[in-house]
């Protein structure tokens, strides 16, 4: 019995560190800590980015969404210190100042931050492959992320798509550059008249992911209903996916089956093929050689070692880094892959 207990302890997975939010004091697992702070305390998550422009974005949307002097506007002004005022970073203290419960304070801040849409950013690199009323398929270039590093910053395909859709949703312009009846008149509670606010642009949702240095077709849903339907098809494996990969050598096997595990203790996203006795995410990928430089005698001395080849990889699942990991596991790492090559 003592031996069995010892083996059980030795083989159990490491406990994920738990961290407390510096604002609301909620205790979180390490993997969800940064996302929580993004919608609870973005000023504490990235103080430099907050000072460089994120604060201005939050203040602008507070003015747009909430009537000046309203309870929500006052709470946000206190919490984030608009106008150079000191911020009340503790939600418990903010709740006491407002006479609110801690839950109401937390929910008010989170709901407001979630309501701020991603940045719309024009780009001549956006190539639309297909579009209808429900979905949009674009060609993602290599080196550009699917989503931005931060929701309120640009530089991603999502930001380009936001701009594309906002142009389609914009009201027609007359000769004076004003919308022909566009916009909506909104009345704040207790106010007279109201300010004119533009109709919000639709917020697209990526239905799957492509790695930063991967190019190819990327599907966006235009509506919540379309997102649910499309993502369900990806999750149930009704979507067939194929990737072209230029690799260092032909694979030693055409079908790779290897569960995928997380790599703990690293700042970046990294995965590995699980070892014997480990449990991870099931993954299966077929590899077909489309072109082999060694067979054509074009690789010179490298041909003796197998030569570069072009593979067609068909993953049955959509695990993070699945194709890259399985190519490497088959002895055919992708050229230029610094992480798994």
N, C-alpha and C positions, 0 to 999 in steps of 0.2 A: 504493500500500500504506500509506504513512503516513497519508493522508487517511482510508482505510477504518478504520485502527486508531483514529484520533482520533474518528471517528463512533461506533465501537463503545464506546469509553470514555464518550463524552458521553451516549449513549442508555441505558447500563446502569443498572439501578435502584440507588438508594442502599443501601449496606450497613447493615443493622440494627445498632445499637450492642450490644455484648456486655458483660455485667456479671458480676462474681464474687459468689457468695453469701458474706456475711460470716461465716457459720457453717461450712459444709462446703467453701467455696472453689470449688464447681463453677461453671464459666463458662457463662452462659446468655444467650440472646437477650433483648432488652428486653421483648418482648411476653409472655414466659413467666416473667419474673423475679418478679413479685408472687405468682403462683400457687405458684411453687416455695417462696418464703419462707413462705407460709401453712402449708405442711406440713413445713417444715424449721426455720424460725426465726421463729415468729409474734411472739415478744417483741421481735425486732429490726425486724420489719416495721411494727408499730404499738405503740411503747412506751407511749403514753398509754392506748390501749385495753387493753393487757396489764395495766397497773396498775389500771385501772378495773374489771376483772372477768374478763378472759380468763384470767388466771393462776389464779383461783379455779376456773374451769370445768375447766382442765387438771388441776389438783391433785385435784379431786373425782373425775374420771374415772380418774386414776391409782390412787386408793385403791379405786375400784370394780372396776377391771379387773385389778389386779396385787396379789399378796400382799405385805404390808409386809415388807421385808427381802430380797425377791427381787432378782436381779441387774437385771432390767428396772426395778423400782421404784427401786433405788439410782441407776441411770443417769439416769432421768427427774428424780429429786430433784436430782442434781448439775447436770444440764443446765439446768433451769428455776429452780433456787434456791427450792424450796418452803420455807415457814416463815421467810422473810426472809433466807435464806442467799444469799451471792453466787452468781450463775449462772455456769456454765462455758459460755460462748457458743461457744467453739471446739470443733468436733467432733473435731479431731485431738487436742487436749488431753484431751477427755473419753475418747476411745478409749485413750489412754495410761493415764489414771487407772483405767479399767475393765479394762485388759489385753485389749481387744478390737481387731479390725481396724477400719479406717475405714469399710469397707463395712457391717460388722455394726452399727456405731454409727449410721450414716446410715439404714439400713433399719429399725432398731428405732424410732427417733424418728418416721420417716415413717409406719410402720405404726400406731403408737399414735395419732398425730394424725388419721390418716384414720378411725380407729375411733370417734372422738368424733362422735356424731350431731348433726344440727342441733337447734336449740332448738324445743321444742313450745310454741306460743303460742295461747291461745284467742282467738277473735274472733267477734262476731256478724255480721261482714260476709262471712263465708264462705258462699257460695251454691252448693250442690252441684246440678249439672245432670244428672249421670248417674253411677252407680257400680255396679260388679260386683266379682267376686273378683280381677280382674286390673288394672282401670283405674278412674280417677276423673276426671271432667270437672267443673271449677268455673268460675264466672263471675268472672274477674279484674277488680276495679275499677280505674279510672284512678288514677294516683298511687301505686300500690303495686307494688313490684318482684316479679318471679317468685321470685327467690332473695334472701337477705339480703346486705348488703354484706360481711359476714363470717359464716362458717359457724356461729359460736358466738353469734350475736346474732339478734334477732328482727326483726319489722317487715315480713315478706314473706308472700306467699301460701304458699310452702313451709312456713313455720312454722305457719301456720293448718292446713294439711293434715296436718302431723305430729301436731298436737293431735287433730284429727278421727279419724285412724287409731289413735292411742294409746287413745282412749276405746273404740273398737270392739274393740281387742285386750286391754283391761283385764279381769281376772278378775271374776266376779260378786261383789258385796259382800254380807256378811251384816249382821245388825242391829247388830253392834258396829263396823262400818266396816272389817272385815278381809276380805281375799280368802278366799273359800271354797276353800281348797286351792291358791290361785294362788301364783305365784312358784316358783323352783327353788332347790334346795340345791346349792351349788357347793363343791367341795373344791379348795383350793389345794394345790399340790404340797408335800408335807412337812407340811401342816397337819392339824389334827384338827377334825372337824366341818366348818365352813365358814360363810360368811356368806350370808344370804338376799339374793339380788339379783332385782329385778323382771325379767320377760321383756322384752327390748328391743322397742321399738315398731318396726314396719316403716318403712323409710326410702323414701319415694316419690321418684320421679325425674321431673322435667318432661321431656316428650318434644319440646318446642319452646319458643320464647320469644315473649313479647309485650313491646313497649317499655313503659317506665315509665308513660307517659301514655296508653297504649292499653288499652281494656277489651275483654273478650270471652272466648270459651271457651278454656280452658287445660287440656290433657290431661296427667295424671300416670299413670305406671305404678306398680303396687304391688309388682311382683316384677321381678327381673333379666330373666327370660324375656319378660315383657310389655314391658319397656323395649326390649329388642332388637327384638322384632317390630314395635312401634309406631314406633320411630325409623327402622327400615328402610322403613316405609311412607312416612314423611315424606321421607326421603332419596331414595326412588325416585319421588316425586311422585304417589303413589297417593292422597294426601290432598288434597282440594279445599278451598281456603281462599278466603274472601271477607271484605273489610273495608269497612265504611261509613266514608266520610271527608267531613267538611264542609269545603269548599274555598273559596278566595277568588274563583274564576272557573271557568267550564267549561274543560275541557282542549282544546287545539288539535289533539290527536290521540287516538284511542281505543286505540291499541296502542303501548306504549313499549318499545323494546328498547335497552338501554344497559348496558354492563358497569360494574360497581361496583368502585371502588378505595378503599383505605384512605387516610385523611389522616394523614400522619406529623407528628410534632412537637407533638401536642396531648395534654393529659392526659385529656380525656374521649373517649368513643367517637364517632367521626365518620367518615362516608363521603362519597364524591362520585362522580358519573358520570364515567367515564374519558374522557379526551380522545382525539383522533385519534392513532393509532399506539400508544396505551397498551394494556396487557393487564391485565384484571381478571377478576372473577367474572361469568359470563354471567347476565343477568337480563332477564325479560320480564314485563310487566304489562299486562292489559287494563283499560280504564277505561270505565265506563258511567254516563251522567248519569241519576240517578234523579229528581231534582227540581232545577229551575233557578229561582231567585228572579226573574231578569230576565224569563223567559217569563211569569211570573205577575204581573209588574208590582209586585212587593213590595219591590224593593231600592232604590227611589228613584233618586238620582243615581248610585249604584253600578251600577245596571243597565245604564247606557250603556257601562260598561267590561266588561260581561259578567255581573256580579252573582254573589252567592254561589250555590253549588250543592252538592247531595249526590251524591257519587259512590259507585259500587260498584266497588271495586278487587279484581281477581283476579290475584294474583302466581303465576306458574308455579313459581318457586323460593321460597326462604325466606331471602334474603340480609338481612343486617343493614340496617335502615332502607330496605328496597327500596321499599315503597309510598310512603313520605314523599319519597324521592328522585325517583321516577318521576312522582309528582304534580307536584312542583316543575318537573321537566324538561318536562312537558307544559303548562306555564304555568298550573297549577292548584294552587299550594301549599296545604297544609292550614292552616286557621285556627288560630292560636295556636302554630304550630310555630316556636319561636324559633331553631332551628338551621338549618332549610332553608326557612322561610317567607319 
